[in-house]
Amino acid sequence: MTSRTLPSTAAMQCFEAAARHMSFTRAADELSLTQSAVSKQVAQLETHLQHKLFRRVRRNLLLTPEGAIFLSDVRKVLAQIEMSTRTIMTYSGNSEVLKIATLPSFGARWLADRLPAFLRDNPIISLEFHDRVEDFDLEQQDIDVALFYGHGSWPNLACHKLLEEEMIAVAAPTLLARHTPSNVAELTELPLLHLSTRPDAWHRWFSEQGVATDRSYHGTRFESFPMLVRTAMAGGGVALVPRFVVEEDLQDHRLAIASPYRLHSDSAYYLVYPEHLGELAKVRCFVEYIVGTTT
């Protein structure tokens, strides 16, 4: 195993406290150390990194550009260490943690509603969620179960189809009241909102209905559903989105269907996990429950 080039936790704590207070003295008081001890730890950290983290300007302490970059990551590392420490300190020996990665919108709009019953019936399983927008290696990132969008074939992963994607055109009721399209072609006269991961969705939607237009690729593009949907709700245009993403908004009349045609995708949403983890009780229990909610 190759050796790792890691600074000490003590040095990172001293650096973070000094950066927060912009004072070695106040950092020392917080950490119950001497001012010279804090200064020495920061100096050792700077030597380790081969970059200055602070500079003095008229007796004031300021972060260097390198220090500002490093501070952001140090805070994340220290927060993770603290959370893990508290988890172990309160660990009873009777619970198991299931690490789940999910597409943010799918997790919020489809999966979240199914979790309360699972948590109630399985009190010894704690769920830890991580947002992912692209496929990844589950084992490399220490994830037990993931929700993927795709064609359902990934090497060394067991796959269960959960939901096929049905995309519908939606817009704010106020926008449609002002510009009521009498046919599909007239929708091209409204601003079209696109999701970057579905770049040809509008083109396919028009093409399957026999509408030829050079505007199907025009319009604002978004990387995620939440901002796209909010823009549509605010009257910014017509969005083509999976129905499950906007089901609540349709029921509450924040959005309305702009056209009845539904675009069916070749891809779908899948629950996946490494094949060799399938016999773990926590994985098997979660998979059976979630898959069972779709039947």
C-alpha positions in Angstrom: 0.0 0.0 0.0 1.4 3.4 -0.9 1.9 5.9 1.9 -0.5 8.8 2.0 0.5 12.4 2.2 -1.9 13.6 4.9 -1.5 16.5 7.4 -2.4 15.9 11.0 -5.9 16.5 12.3 -4.5 18.8 15.0 -2.9 20.9 12.3 -6.1 21.2 10.4 -8.0 22.1 13.5 -5.6 24.9 14.3 -5.7 26.2 10.8 -9.5 26.2 10.7 -9.8 27.9 14.0 -7.2 30.5 13.1 -9.0 31.2 9.8 -12.3 31.5 11.4 -11.1 34.0 14.0 -8.4 35.5 11.9 -6.3 35.3 15.0 -3.8 32.8 16.4 -4.5 34.0 19.9 -8.3 33.5 19.8 -7.8 30.2 18.0 -5.5 29.1 20.9 -8.1 30.2 23.5 -10.8 28.1 21.7 -8.6 25.0 21.5 -7.0 25.4 25.0 -3.6 25.7 23.5 -0.9 28.3 23.6 -0.6 30.9 20.8 2.8 29.5 19.9 1.5 26.0 19.7 -1.2 27.1 17.2 1.4 29.1 15.2 3.7 26.1 15.1 1.0 23.7 13.9 0.0 26.1 11.1 3.7 26.6 10.1 4.1 22.8 9.9 1.0 22.6 7.8 2.3 25.3 5.4 5.6 23.4 5.2 3.7 20.2 4.4 1.6 21.9 1.7 4.5 23.9 0.4 2.2 27.0 0.3 1.6 29.9 2.6 -1.9 29.8 4.1 -1.8 33.2 5.8 -0.2 36.6 5.3 0.0 39.6 7.6 -1.1 43.0 6.4 -0.6 45.8 9.0 -0.8 43.4 11.9 -4.0 41.8 10.5 -4.1 38.1 9.5 -5.4 37.3 6.1 -5.9 34.1 4.1 -3.9 33.6 1.0 -5.7 32.4 -2.1 -4.3 28.9 -1.4 -5.4 29.2 2.2 -9.0 30.0 1.1 -9.1 27.0 -1.2 -7.7 24.7 1.4 -10.0 26.0 4.2 -13.2 24.9 2.3 -12.0 21.3 2.1 -10.6 21.3 5.6 -14.0 22.2 7.0 -15.7 19.4 5.1 -13.1 16.9 6.4 -13.4 18.1 10.0 -17.2 18.0 9.8 -17.1 14.4 8.5 -14.7 13.3 11.2 -16.9 14.9 13.9 -20.0 13.3 12.5 -18.4 9.8 12.2 -17.0 10.2 15.8 -20.4 11.0 17.2 -22.0 8.2 15.3 -19.5 5.7 16.8 -19.8 7.2 20.3 -23.6 6.6 20.2 -23.4 3.3 18.4 -25.5 0.7 20.2 -24.4 -2.4 18.3 -27.9 -3.2 17.3 -28.2 -1.0 14.1 -26.9 -1.3 10.6 -26.2 1.5 8.2 -27.4 1.2 4.5 -25.7 3.6 2.2 -27.9 4.6 -0.7 -27.1 6.8 -3.7 -29.9 8.3 -5.7 -30.6 10.8 -8.4 -31.7 13.9 -6.5 -35.1 14.5 -8.2 -36.0 10.8 -8.2 -35.1 10.5 -4.5 -37.1 13.6 -3.6 -40.2 13.0 -5.9 -40.5 9.2 -5.9 -38.4 7.5 -3.3 -38.9 9.8 -0.3 -42.6 9.0 -0.1 -41.8 5.3 0.3 -39.3 5.6 3.1 -41.5 6.2 6.2 -43.1 2.8 6.1 -39.7 1.1 5.6 -38.1 3.0 8.5 -41.1 2.2 10.7 -40.9 -1.6 9.9 -37.1 -1.8 10.1 -35.9 0.2 13.1 -32.5 -1.4 13.2 -31.6 -0.2 9.7 -30.4 3.4 9.4 -30.3 4.9 5.9 -27.6 7.2 4.7 -28.3 9.0 1.4 -25.9 10.4 -1.1 -26.9 12.4 -4.2 -25.5 11.3 -7.6 -26.4 12.5 -11.0 -24.3 10.1 -13.0 -23.5 6.4 -12.9 -20.5 5.4 -10.8 -18.7 2.4 -9.3 -20.6 1.6 -6.1 -17.9 -0.4 -4.4 -15.2 2.2 -5.1 -17.4 4.8 -3.4 -18.6 2.5 -0.6 -22.3 2.5 -1.6 -24.6 -0.5 -0.9 -27.5 0.4 -3.2 -28.1 3.0 -5.9 -30.9 4.4 -8.1 -29.7 4.6 -11.7 -31.3 5.9 -14.8 -30.4 4.0 -18.0 -31.0 0.8 -20.0 -30.8 -1.6 -17.1 -27.4 -3.3 -17.8 -24.4 -2.5 -15.7 -21.5 -4.9 -15.1 -21.5 -6.8 -11.9 -24.7 -5.2 -10.7 -28.1 -6.7 -10.0 -30.8 -4.5 -11.5 -34.5 -4.1 -10.7 -36.6 -1.9 -12.9 -38.7 0.5 -10.8 -40.2 3.0 -13.2 -40.4 3.7 -16.9 -40.0 7.3 -17.9 -43.0 9.1 -19.3 -42.3 12.7 -20.2 -45.1 15.3 -20.5 -45.2 18.9 -21.5 -46.1 21.3 -18.7 -46.3 25.0 -18.1 -47.7 27.5 -15.7 -51.5 27.8 -16.0 -51.2 31.6 -16.4 -48.8 31.1 -19.4 -51.2 28.7 -21.1 -54.1 31.1 -20.4 -52.3 33.9 -22.2 -51.0 31.7 -25.1 -53.4 28.8 -25.6 -51.9 26.6 -28.3 -54.6 25.2 -30.6 -52.2 22.5 -32.0 -48.8 21.0 -31.3 -47.0 23.1 -33.8 -48.0 26.3 -32.0 -46.1 25.2 -28.9 -42.9 26.0 -30.7 -43.9 29.7 -30.4 -43.5 29.4 -26.6 -40.1 29.3 -24.9 -39.0 25.7 -24.6 -37.2 24.6 -21.4 -34.6 21.8 -21.8 -32.8 19.4 -19.4 -29.2 19.0 -20.4 -29.3 15.2 -19.8 -32.2 14.9 -22.3 -30.9 17.2 -25.1 -33.1 15.7 -27.8 -36.3 15.2 -25.8 -38.2 18.1 -27.4 -37.0 17.1 -30.9 -38.3 13.6 -30.3 -41.6 14.9 -28.8 -42.3 17.0 -31.9 -41.0 14.4 -34.4 -43.1 11.6 -33.1 -46.2 13.7 -33.6 -45.2 14.6 -37.2 -44.2 18.2 -36.5 -41.1 19.4 -38.3 -39.6 22.5 -36.6 -36.1 24.0 -36.4 -36.9 25.3 -32.9 -36.9 22.0 -31.0 -33.3 22.5 -29.8 -33.8 26.2 -29.0 -34.3 27.5 -25.5 -32.9 27.6 -21.9 -31.1 24.5 -20.6 -30.9 23.3 -17.1 -28.7 20.7 -15.4 -31.4 19.6 -12.9 -35.1 19.2 -12.7 -35.8 21.5 -9.7 -34.7 24.7 -11.4 -36.3 23.7 -14.7 -39.6 23.0 -12.9 -39.5 26.2 -10.9 -38.9 28.2 -14.0 -41.9 26.6 -15.7 -44.0 27.3 -12.6 -43.0 31.0 -12.8 -44.2 31.2 -16.4 -40.7 31.0 -18.0 -41.7 28.5 -20.6 -42.9 25.0 -21.4 -41.0 22.1 -19.8 -40.8 18.5 -20.9 -40.3 16.4 -17.8 -41.0 13.0 -16.3 -44.6 12.9 -14.9 -43.5 11.7 -11.5 -41.4 14.9 -11.1 -44.4 17.2 -11.4 -47.3 15.0 -10.2 -47.8 17.1 -7.0 -47.5 20.3 -8.9 -50.2 19.2 -11.4 -52.5 18.2 -8.5 -52.0 21.6 -6.8 -52.5 23.5 -10.1 -49.1 25.0 -10.0 -48.5 23.5 -13.4 -50.9 22.4 -16.1 -50.4 20.0 -19.0 -49.7 21.9 -22.2 -50.4 19.0 -24.6 -51.7 15.4 -24.0 -48.9 13.6 -25.9 -46.6 11.5 -23.7 -43.0 10.8 -24.7 -41.8 7.3 -23.7 -38.1 6.9 -23.1 -36.1 3.8 -23.9 -34.4 4.2 -20.5 -35.9 3.7 -17.1 -35.1 4.0 -13.4 -33.5 1.0 -11.7 -32.5 -0.1 -8.2 -29.0 -1.6 -8.5 -26.5 -3.1 -6.1 -23.3 -5.2 -6.3 -24.3 -8.8 -6.9 -22.3 -10.1 -4.0 -24.1 -7.8 -1.5 -27.5 -9.3 -2.4 -27.5 -11.7 0.5 -26.8 -9.0 3.1 -29.9 -8.7 5.2 -30.0 -4.9 5.1 -29.7 -4.9 1.3 -32.1 -7.7 0.7 -34.7 -6.1 3.0 -34.5 -2.7 1.3 -34.5 -4.1 -2.2 -37.5 -6.4 -1.5 -39.5 -3.5 0.1 -38.8 -0.9 -2.7 -39.4 -3.4 -5.5 -42.5 -4.5 -3.8 -44.0 -1.0 -3.9 -43.8 -1.0 -7.7 -45.8 -4.2 -8.2 
